[in-house]
Amino acid sequence: MPETFDLAVIGAGPGGHAAAEHAARCGARVAVIEKNGWGGTCTHRGCIPTKALLACSGAFAAQRRLKRLGVETGETSFDFTAMKRHQRQIVNLSALGTQKTLKEAGVALMEGTGRLISPDEVALIAPGGEETRIKTRRILIAWGSEPVVLPGISLSERVLTSDGFLALDMLPRSVAIVGGSVIGVEFATFLAELGVRILLIEMLAEILPGEEAEASMLLRQALTGLGVEIHVSTRLETIHETASGVTLRAASPAGILERSADYALVCTGRRPVLHAEELERLGISYDFKGIAVDGRQETNVEGIFAVGDVTGGTMLAHRAMRQGKALASRLYGDGSIRYDERWTPAVAYAHPQIARIGLTEKQARDLGLPVEVRQADYGANIMARTELKGQGFAKVLFHRGRLVGATIAGEDACELIAPLALAVSQELDLSALRRWIIPHPTLSELLAIM
């Protein structure tokens, strides 16, 4: 008689991986089905490869600062083939790490396509086409997300989403980027630091819409300094592929904008991967925004759960991880791990980085919350000046003595936001934060503004 699992997970991205590993370590019998690479989009087409490339371009760009520190390097150059090799090595390392941690936890790893059959059964379609039925007490859907392509835009060899662009093995001379949110500005940073001519258009009034206005402006100034041509409040009309590249036409406040480039990179967001036929067969509620779940990540069908991008909302790997761990903790552990959307930090890994936890000042005002705003600039921090960290700031918001939001814009913002995320999640007040002793001299002293 075939084994019955306690939990069958479809998708081994951050959410599915975290849920499976934690559930197995709590003693559950867990199976994970994955068809597109262990680690999911984050590992293969998102977080990891982009950060590997940004590390390369950032190191190359940093050479320009060395002379001010008394370091002579002569003429500097880069090898794009070696950069791509680094990207692939880091991706492979991450994927192997996912497999290793799951195996060590005792999870059964299954390669192929997982399909929903019933609330207690899934099918595994192996790469060769063979089908195996798997009995399970609970099912976790972790299908992830895919790039959004605007209506009227046809993808091709020259018109790509981030998925396709990461697969390129040559560095273009010019790229037109459509979309100025996180994905768009990260690609713009990497490419511009390597000397690629970049056009960046954004439909809304500023790049990184939704972040603190001064953070978006700081990044805009940095990108402009790299030679990026930025147009906001600009609506794409057409992209056409030509024999040698693409032509783009857009409507901007100044009139019609027409440009040509080697490639067009469409960075207009992501959407949940939804297998409608399977969902409807089991009566699982969903819409175009994602699968509907309650506060416990359970769908309307008892015993079927969903985590990560497939549920819509903010599509972040660490959000999915936390949802997965919290679910496993509640189902198979002591329930001590919790998930709260308010506690999820977000980072744009451009140069400078932009990191935030909680509310922006505008969001707080729009909610009618009176806030006390405190801010410190990188220019006033001796370690930032010593290490030539460039421009940046830390901004914190307090409502009735409690930290409700923080933004850090500048080098190492992704690391500096972590203690503030802890403070927000623990709802620490000013009296608690003022007991915090920060080493001197450090960049962390930017946070000594409580």
C-alpha positions in Angstrom: 0.0 0.0 0.0 1.5 3.4 -1.0 2.7 5.7 1.8 0.4 8.4 3.0 2.1 11.8 3.7 1.0 14.3 6.3 1.8 17.1 3.9 2.3 17.3 0.1 3.8 20.5 -1.1 3.6 21.6 -4.7 6.4 24.0 -5.4 9.9 24.2 -3.8 10.3 28.0 -3.8 11.0 29.9 -0.6 7.5 29.3 0.8 7.1 25.7 -0.1 10.7 24.9 1.0 10.3 26.6 4.4 7.0 24.9 5.1 8.3 21.5 4.1 11.5 21.7 6.1 9.9 23.0 9.3 7.1 20.5 9.1 9.5 17.6 8.6 11.7 18.8 11.5 8.5 18.8 13.6 8.0 15.1 12.8 5.6 15.3 9.9 6.0 13.0 6.8 6.4 15.5 4.0 6.8 15.3 0.2 7.7 18.2 -2.1 7.1 18.3 -5.8 9.2 20.7 -8.0 9.3 21.0 -11.8 11.4 24.1 -12.5 14.4 23.9 -10.2 14.8 23.6 -6.4 14.5 27.0 -4.9 11.9 28.3 -7.3 11.9 31.7 -9.0 13.9 33.3 -6.2 16.9 31.0 -6.8 16.7 30.7 -10.6 15.1 33.8 -12.0 14.8 36.3 -9.3 16.5 37.2 -6.0 19.7 35.2 -6.3 20.9 35.7 -9.9 20.1 39.5 -9.8 22.1 39.9 -6.5 25.0 38.0 -7.9 25.1 40.3 -10.9 24.7 43.4 -8.7 27.6 42.2 -6.6 29.7 42.1 -9.8 28.7 45.5 -11.1 28.9 47.1 -7.7 32.5 45.8 -7.2 33.5 47.2 -10.6 31.9 50.6 -9.9 33.6 50.7 -6.5 37.0 50.8 -8.2 36.4 54.4 -8.9 36.4 55.2 -5.2 39.7 53.5 -4.5 42.0 56.4 -5.6 40.4 58.6 -2.9 41.6 55.9 -0.4 45.1 55.9 -1.7 44.7 52.7 -3.7 46.1 52.8 -7.3 44.7 50.1 -9.6 45.6 51.4 -13.0 43.1 50.7 -15.8 40.2 48.6 -14.7 38.0 46.4 -16.9 35.5 43.5 -16.5 34.9 40.1 -18.0 31.2 39.7 -18.5 31.6 35.9 -19.2 33.2 35.6 -15.7 30.3 37.6 -14.2 27.8 35.2 -15.8 29.8 32.3 -14.5 29.6 33.8 -11.0 25.8 34.1 -11.4 25.4 30.5 -12.4 27.7 29.3 -9.6 25.7 31.2 -7.0 22.4 29.9 -8.4 23.6 26.3 -8.4 24.9 26.7 -4.8 21.5 28.1 -3.7 19.6 25.3 -5.4 21.9 22.6 -4.0 21.4 24.2 -0.5 17.7 23.9 -0.9 17.9 20.2 -1.8 20.4 19.5 1.0 18.3 21.1 3.8 15.2 19.4 2.7 16.9 16.0 2.5 18.5 16.5 5.9 15.1 17.3 7.3 13.7 14.0 6.0 11.6 15.5 3.2 10.8 13.2 0.2 12.0 15.1 -2.9 10.0 14.5 -6.1 10.9 16.0 -9.5 8.1 16.6 -11.9 4.7 18.4 -12.2 2.3 18.3 -9.3 -1.4 18.3 -9.9 -4.3 18.6 -7.6 -6.6 15.6 -7.7 -8.7 15.8 -4.5 -8.2 17.3 -1.0 -6.3 14.1 -0.1 -4.5 13.2 -3.3 -2.1 14.8 -5.7 -0.6 13.5 -9.0 3.1 13.5 -9.8 3.8 13.7 -13.5 7.4 12.7 -14.0 9.6 14.4 -16.7 9.1 11.2 -18.8 5.3 11.5 -18.5 4.7 8.7 -16.0 2.0 9.5 -13.5 2.0 8.5 -9.8 -0.8 9.3 -7.3 0.3 10.4 -3.8 -2.0 10.2 -0.8 -1.8 13.0 1.7 -3.6 14.4 4.7 -3.0 18.0 3.7 -1.9 19.9 0.6 0.2 23.1 0.3 0.0 25.0 -2.9 3.2 27.0 -3.6 3.0 27.7 -7.3 4.7 31.0 -7.2 4.5 33.8 -9.7 5.4 34.8 -13.3 6.2 38.1 -15.0 3.3 40.3 -16.2 3.4 41.3 -19.8 1.4 44.4 -20.8 -1.4 44.0 -23.3 -0.3 44.6 -26.8 3.4 43.7 -26.0 4.7 40.5 -27.7 7.8 38.9 -26.2 10.5 37.9 -28.6 14.3 37.4 -28.8 14.7 41.2 -28.3 11.7 41.9 -26.1 12.2 40.1 -22.8 11.0 39.8 -19.2 13.5 39.5 -16.4 13.3 35.7 -16.8 14.6 35.9 -20.4 17.0 38.7 -19.8 18.9 36.8 -17.0 19.5 34.0 -19.6 21.5 36.3 -21.9 25.2 35.5 -22.1 26.2 38.7 -23.8 26.1 42.3 -22.5 23.9 44.6 -24.7 25.1 48.1 -25.6 21.7 49.6 -24.9 18.5 48.5 -23.1 15.1 50.1 -22.8 13.5 49.2 -19.4 9.8 49.5 -19.0 8.9 49.8 -15.3 10.6 51.6 -12.5 9.7 49.5 -9.6 12.2 47.1 -7.8 13.0 44.8 -10.7 13.4 47.7 -13.1 15.7 49.8 -11.0 17.9 46.8 -10.0 18.5 45.9 -13.7 19.1 49.6 -14.5 21.7 49.7 -11.8 23.6 46.6 -12.8 23.6 47.4 -16.5 24.4 51.1 -16.1 27.4 50.4 -13.8 28.8 48.3 -16.6 28.4 51.1 -19.1 25.2 50.0 -20.9 23.1 52.9 -22.2 19.7 52.7 -20.4 16.3 54.2 -21.0 14.0 53.7 -18.0 10.3 54.7 -18.3 7.8 54.5 -15.5 4.0 55.1 -15.8 3.7 56.6 -12.3 5.1 59.9 -11.1 8.3 58.5 -9.6 10.4 55.4 -9.7 9.9 53.1 -6.7 6.4 54.4 -6.2 5.2 53.7 -2.7 8.5 54.4 -1.1 9.5 57.5 0.8 9.7 60.3 -1.8 13.2 61.3 -0.8 14.4 57.7 -1.1 13.1 57.5 -4.7 14.7 60.9 -5.5 18.0 59.8 -4.1 18.0 56.7 -6.3 16.9 58.7 -9.3 19.8 61.0 -8.8 22.2 58.1 -8.5 20.9 56.4 -11.7 21.0 59.7 -13.6 24.6 60.0 -12.5 25.3 56.7 -14.2 23.8 58.0 -17.4 20.4 56.4 -17.1 17.7 58.4 -19.1 14.6 58.3 -16.8 11.1 59.3 -17.8 8.3 59.2 -15.2 4.6 59.7 -15.8 5.3 58.1 -19.1 3.0 55.5 -20.7 4.3 52.9 -23.1 2.5 52.8 -26.4 4.4 50.3 -28.6 7.5 48.2 -28.8 8.6 46.8 -32.1 11.5 44.4 -32.9 13.7 45.4 -35.8 16.6 43.7 -37.6 19.1 45.0 -35.1 17.1 45.7 -31.9 13.9 47.3 -30.8 12.1 50.6 -31.2 9.9 52.1 -28.5 7.2 54.7 -28.5 5.8 56.2 -25.3 3.7 59.2 -24.3 5.4 61.5 -21.8 4.4 64.8 -20.3 6.8 66.5 -22.7 5.2 64.7 -25.7 5.8 61.6 -27.7 9.1 59.7 -26.8 10.7 57.5 -29.5 13.9 55.6 -28.8 15.8 52.6 -30.1 17.8 50.0 -28.2 19.4 46.6 -28.5 16.8 45.0 -26.2 13.6 45.9 -24.4 13.3 44.6 -20.8 9.7 44.6 -19.5 9.6 44.9 -15.7 5.9 45.6 -15.1 5.4 43.4 -12.1 4.5 39.8 -11.4 1.3 37.8 -11.1 0.4 34.6 -9.3 0.7 31.3 -11.3 -2.9 30.0 -11.2 -3.9 26.6 -12.6 -7.6 27.4 -13.0 -8.8 24.0 -14.0 -7.3 22.3 -10.9 -8.6 25.0 -8.6 -12.1 25.0 -10.0 -12.2 21.2 -10.0 -11.7 21.2 -6.2 -13.8 24.4 -5.6 -10.9 26.5 -4.3 -11.7 30.2 -4.3 -9.4 32.5 -6.3 -9.3 35.5 -8.5 -6.7 37.2 -10.7 -4.9 38.5 -7.6 -4.3 35.0 -6.2 -5.7 32.1 -4.2 -7.9 33.3 -1.3 -6.6 32.2 2.1 -7.5 33.0 5.7 -5.2 34.2 8.4 -3.9 30.6 8.8 -3.1 30.3 5.1 -5.9 27.9 4.6 -8.2 28.0 1.5 -11.9 27.6 1.6 -11.4 23.8 1.1 -10.4 22.2 4.4 -6.9 20.8 4.4 -5.7 22.7 1.4 -3.3 25.6 2.1 -1.4 28.2 0.0 1.6 30.4 0.7 3.8 32.9 -1.1 3.3 34.7 -4.4 0.3 32.5 -5.4 -1.7 34.2 -2.7 -1.1 37.6 -4.1 0.0 40.6 -2.0 3.6 41.6 -1.6 5.7 39.1 -3.6 8.8 38.7 -1.5 10.8 35.5 -0.8 11.1 36.2 2.9 7.4 36.8 3.2 6.7 33.4 1.6 9.3 31.8 3.9 7.6 33.3 7.0 4.2 32.2 5.8 5.5 28.7 5.3 7.2 28.4 8.6 4.2 29.9 10.5 1.9 27.4 8.8 4.1 24.4 9.6 4.6 25.6 13.2 0.8 25.8 13.7 0.0 22.5 12.0 2.9 20.4 13.4 4.8 22.4 16.0 4.1 24.5 19.0 2.6 27.4 17.0 5.2 29.8 18.3 6.1 31.1 14.8 3.7 33.7 13.6 3.2 35.7 10.4 2.0 39.3 10.3 2.1 41.3 7.0 3.0 44.4 9.0 6.3 42.8 10.0 7.6 42.2 6.5 10.6 44.4 5.4 11.2 45.2 1.7 14.5 46.0 -0.1 15.4 47.3 -3.5 19.0 46.2 -4.1 19.9 49.1 -6.4 22.9 51.3 -5.6 22.0 52.9 -3.3 19.8 50.3 -1.7 16.3 51.3 -0.4 15.0 49.3 2.5 11.7 49.8 4.5 9.7 48.3 7.3 6.2 49.4 8.1 4.7 52.7 7.0 6.1 55.6 5.0 5.4 59.1 6.2 2.8 59.6 3.5 1.0 56.3 4.3 0.9 57.3 8.0 -0.6 60.7 7.2 -3.1 59.1 4.8 -4.2 56.8 7.6 -4.7 59.8 9.9 -1.8 58.8 12.2 0.1 61.7 13.7 3.8 60.7 13.6 7.0 62.0 15.0 9.7 61.9 12.3 13.4 61.5 13.0 16.1 61.4 10.4 19.9 60.9 10.2 22.0 61.4 7.1 25.0 59.3 6.0 27.0 62.5 5.6 26.9 63.0 9.4 28.1 59.4 10.1 31.8 59.2 10.5 32.0 55.6 9.3 30.0 56.4 6.2 32.5 59.2 5.5 35.5 57.0 6.3 34.4 54.3 3.9 33.1 56.6 1.3 29.6 55.2 1.5 28.1 58.0 -0.4 24.7 59.7 0.2 21.9 58.2 2.2 19.7 58.5 5.2 17.8 56.7 7.9 14.3 57.9 8.7 12.1 56.5 11.5 8.4 57.2 12.3 6.9 57.0 15.8 3.2 57.0 16.6 2.4 57.5 20.3 5.9 56.5 21.2 6.0 53.3 19.1 8.0 52.6 16.0 5.6 52.2 13.1 7.8 52.7 10.1 11.4 53.1 9.0 13.2 53.7 5.7 16.9 53.5 5.1 18.4 54.6 1.8 22.0 54.1 1.2 24.8 51.5 1.1 24.1 48.5 3.4 20.5 49.5 3.9 19.5 45.8 3.6 21.5 45.0 6.7 20.6 48.1 8.7 16.8 47.5 8.3 17.0 44.2 10.1 17.1 45.5 13.7 14.3 48.0 12.9 12.2 45.1 11.5 12.7 43.4 14.9 11.7 46.6 16.7 8.5 46.9 14.7 7.6 43.2 15.1 8.1 43.5 18.9 6.2 46.8 19.0 9.0 48.3 20.9 8.5 51.8 22.3 11.0 54.6 22.7 12.0 53.7 26.2 13.1 50.2 25.1 14.9 51.5 22.0 16.8 54.1 24.1 18.5 51.3 26.0 20.2 50.2 22.8 23.9 50.8 22.9 25.5 50.9 19.4 29.2 50.4 18.8 31.2 53.4 17.7 32.3 54.1 15.0 29.8 52.1 12.9 27.3 52.8 10.2 24.7 51.4 12.6 25.0 54.7 14.6 22.6 56.1 12.0 20.0 54.3 14.0 20.9 56.1 17.2 18.1 58.7 16.6 15.5 57.1 18.8 
